[in-house]
Amino acid sequence: MAGTTVKPTAGTPVATRQASLLRYLRESRNELRKVSWPTREQTTNLTIVVVVVCLLIAFFMFGFDTLFAKIITSID
């Protein structure tokens, strides 16, 4: 963000706080317009990748947990 940002304090008049909030919202909207949003197809593909990786990690951890549990119970 260019320029200085005024942070409202408890003693700041309401109008100044409202102006700061409006400026913040306006700048946020402008920044969001600059974002390169993914297409629906990209979002779907990336979501599938995340779910598959999470499932693989879960099965991997389940396998190690089961293995270690059997080792621990066999020691007793």
C-alpha positions in Angstrom: 0.0 0.0 0.0 1.3 3.4 -0.8 1.4 6.2 1.8 1.0 6.0 5.5 -1.8 4.2 7.2 -3.7 5.9 10.0 -4.6 3.5 12.8 -7.7 4.8 14.8 -7.3 5.0 18.5 -9.9 5.2 21.2 -9.8 9.0 21.1 -10.2 9.2 17.3 -13.4 10.8 16.1 -16.0 8.4 14.6 -15.8 10.1 11.1 -12.1 9.5 10.9 -12.5 5.8 11.8 -15.2 5.4 9.2 -13.1 7.1 6.6 -10.2 4.7 7.5 -12.5 1.7 7.2 -13.9 2.8 3.9 -10.4 3.4 2.5 -9.3 0.0 3.7 -12.3 -1.7 2.1 -11.7 0.2 -1.2 -8.0 -0.7 -1.3 -8.9 -4.3 -0.5 -11.4 -4.5 -3.3 -8.8 -3.0 -5.7 -6.2 -5.6 -4.7 -8.6 -8.4 -5.1 -9.3 -7.3 -8.6 -5.6 -7.7 -9.4 -5.6 -11.4 -8.3 -5.3 -14.0 -11.0 -8.1 -16.3 -10.0 -7.9 -20.0 -11.0 -10.5 -21.4 -13.4 -13.2 -23.8 -12.3 -11.2 -26.7 -13.9 -8.0 -25.8 -12.2 -9.8 -25.5 -8.8 -11.4 -28.9 -9.3 -8.1 -30.6 -10.3 -6.2 -29.1 -7.4 -9.0 -30.1 -5.0 -8.7 -33.7 -6.2 -5.0 -33.6 -5.8 -5.3 -32.3 -2.2 -7.9 -35.0 -1.2 -5.8 -37.8 -2.8 -2.6 -36.7 -1.0 -4.5 -36.4 2.3 -5.9 -39.9 1.9 -2.5 -41.3 1.0 -0.9 -39.7 4.1 -3.8 -41.0 6.3 -3.3 -44.6 5.1 0.4 -44.3 5.5 0.0 -43.1 9.1 -2.6 -45.7 9.8 -0.2 -48.4 8.6 2.6 -47.2 10.8 0.3 -46.8 13.8 -0.9 -50.3 13.4 2.6 -51.6 13.0 3.9 -49.8 16.1 0.8 -50.9 18.1 1.5 -54.6 17.2 5.2 -54.1 18.1 4.3 -52.5 21.5 1.8 -55.2 22.3 4.2 -58.0 21.4 6.8 -56.6 23.8 4.5 -56.9 26.8 
